Amino acid sequence: MSNNGISTPSLSIRNRGLLYGDGVFRTLLAEQGVALHWALHYQKLHDDCAALGIVCPDFAVLTAELAQLLVKSPNGVLKIVVTRGEGQRGYTPPAHAEPTHFWDVAPIPLYPVHYQTDGVDVCFCQLRLGEQPRLAGIKHLNRLENVLAAAEIHDAVEGLMLDAQGNVIEGTRSNVFLVKNGQLLTPDLSRCGVAGLQRQRIIAKTDVRIVEVSVADLLEADEVFLVNSVISVWSVRRIGSRHWTQFSTAQRVRLALQQEDEPCCND
């Protein structure tokens, strides 16, 4: 772990990210010494910090630290965490907090090849996401809902999370897209959920409608797929008794995303 650019194995017990989840993070993929779409990840990091009133580290500072990490770890899953910093006991943010940031590097997961070619099995999680529009879309450190939902997954690769009204919002670690009547759709995240970078990229490049998605909508869809910055695109093969065998839209989206993957530190 790298703390503000200095390698360290420890974190202060007074860090508000640890005590209260008072911070944000991004996860990105590094391949052959290239941090894919780093500039876009940084913009999301900056925007999420701003939403919480946290001063985001400068792009040049983080880019320099990232370059050093890539020398040692040219291939891996990189995580950048920014917290409000250290403070005394209590929820009230310090008047003059000094933000802290951390880097972490993990190996790239070795998922079975058939996840890409044949799709994955998915289940619905029982846990319901609480609605908080002020935090909706932000990748903040309060991820306990995702932790508890992920613990429910046993005979599936990913779990889908619903809101209190029963609308499909996201996977425990992914965003959701579906094709219905020839239209590409993705759930509305204005009340809860995390707006991932891959979701943003697809929306920017494709004709996508952002709508409320019921369980019936999902199960009646012609195609369903999941995305995040590590897995890229996984088609959904099965949810309960519902099976899909056509993955053409997901394949096109995956190829389009792969064609755009380039050295983003040079953006």
Salt bridges, closest charged atoms under 4 A:
ASP22 OD2 - ARG16 NE 2.81
ASP22 OD2 - ARG84 NE 2.64
ASP47 OD1 - HIS46 ND1 3.75
ASP48 OD2 - ARG26 NH1 3.37
GLU65 OE1 - HIS101 NE2 2.84
ASP121 OD1 - ARG237 NE 3.03
ASP121 OD2 - ARG238 NH2 3.17
GLU131 OE2 - ARG191 NE 3.37
GLU158 OE1 - ARG173 NE 3.96
ASP163 OD2 - ARG191 NH2 3.64
GLU212 OE2 - ARG191 NH2 3.01
ASP217 OD1 - LYS180 NZ 3.06
GLU220 OE1 - LYS180 NZ 3.26
GLU260 OE1 - ARG201 NH2 3.22
GLU260 OE2 - LYS205 NZ 3.98
ASP261 OD1 - HIS37 NE2 2.74
ASP261 OD1 - ARG201 NH2 3.59
